[in-house]
């Protein structure tokens, strides 16, 4: 499948594999979990010496990868889209005459960005989120100055659903 075709399907298939296009891959969550798990495993295994550190890296990477995929699967793009479709009009930043389709790309950047930039605060990656938003085909309907409120809302809705405060913003 061509990259362009895969990009078009991203709005239809949730979490497509970047190579095959199969849905449900969660490569970002899996990779981040594997990295974190490998580092933790290495630290714990280092107590037993170099061999323990090597074993810890492998075991931690596997366990972390599975955990990362599990966290990524907690974010259901279809559920998020439905939530925002039902609730966008009640948000104070939404123009009364605007349809959900005007704001949908911004919400999507927010909730997908929370997963993509999992170990960062919103403020740390706002510039990246702006770039992500501006690169979306549907972003022309809404300027960043108006879209950023919906992006932040999408981000924080996911943040509130996940355990802990991974982005260290007190929410």
N, C-alpha and C positions, 0 to 999 in steps of 0.2 A: 504494500500500500504506500502511496506517495505521501510525503510529509504534509503537503497541502491538504490532501484528503483526510489525513489524520487530524490536522488542525480543525477542519470543518466538523469532524465527528466528535471532537472534544465536548461540544455543547450537548451531544446526544448520549454518548457513552461515558459513564462515570469512570474516572481514573484509568484511562487507557494506558497500556504498556507502550513505552516510547518506540519500541522496535516492531512489535507485532500488531499493535492497535487493540489487543484484547483488553476488555474492561476488567477492572478489579485488581490491577497490578500494584498500585501504590508504591512506585519506585522511590519516591522522595521519602515517605515515611519509613520504608524498609531500610533505605540507605542511612538515614539519620539515626535510626535505632541501632543499626549494626555498628556504626561508628562509635556511638556512645557506649554501647555494650562492650565493644572491644577495648576501649580505653579503661572502662571500669574493671573489666576482667584482667587486663594487664596490671593494673594497680594492685588488685587483690592477689593475683598470682605472683607478683614480685616478691612477696613475703617468702615464698618457697624457692626463690632464686630464679635464674634465667629460664629454666625449663618450665617452672610454674607460671612465669609471665607469658611464655609462648602458649601454653595450654589455656591460660586465662584469656588471651586475645581471641583464640579460636572459639572457645565456649561462649565468651561474652559477646562476640560478634554475631554468632548464631542466635543466641537468646535475644540480643538487642534488636536484631533484624526482624525477628518474629514479633517482638513487642512493638516496634515502630510501625510495622504493617497493621497491627491491631489498632493502634491509635489512629492511623490514617483511615482505617475502615469505619471509625466512629463518625467520620464526617461524610454524610450522605448528601451529595450534590442535589439529588432530586428532592430530598426533604428540605434542604435549605432554599431551593428555588420555590417550593410550595409555600414555605413559611413567609418568605419575603413577598411573594405574589399576594398573599392574604393580608400582609401587614404594612406594606410600604406606604400606603396612603395615610397612615396615622402618624408618620414621622414628620417632625417639624420642618425639616429641610426640603421636603418634597413639594414641588409646584403643584397646585391644585389641578391643573389641566393636563399634567403629565401622566402617561400610561406606565404600567409596570415595565414594559419593554424598554423604556427610556432609562430606567435605573438598574435593570437586571445585570448588565455587564459590570457595573460598579459593585453590586453585592457579590457577584461571582469572584471578582478580583479580591475582595475582602476575605471571603471564607476560604478560597483556595490559597490566598496569600498567607493566611494564618497557619495553614499546613506547610506551605513551601518554606516559610521563614520561621519555623517553629521555635527556634531558640533565640529569637530577637523580639524586642518590643515593637509595637506599632511605630512609635516615633523613630526608632532606629532604621526602619525600612520603608518609611513613607515615600521617599524618593524612588525606591525600587517599585513600590506599588503604583506610583504615578506612571512610571515607564510602562509597567505591565498593562495598566488601564489604557494608556494612550496607544498601545500596540494592538488593542482589540479592534476588530472591524466595526463593531457597533458603538464605539466610544464617541464618535462624531456627534451623536445626539445630545451629549451632555458634556460641558467643559469640566476639566479637573476640579476647578473651584467649587462646582456644584456636586460633582461625583464623589469627592473625597469624604463627604459625610456618610454616604452610603457605603463606601469602602470600609470606613472605620466601623460602622455598624455591623457589617458582615463579619469583619475580623473579631469584634468583641462578642458577638453571639457565639462563635466557636470557642473563644477563650473561656466564656462562662460555662460551656458544656464540658470542658476538659478538666481533669483533676489538677489541683495545684495552681500555680501562677507562673507558667513557663516563660511568659514574656516580661515578667518582673515589673508589671505596671500597677500592682495592687488590686487588680480586678479578679 
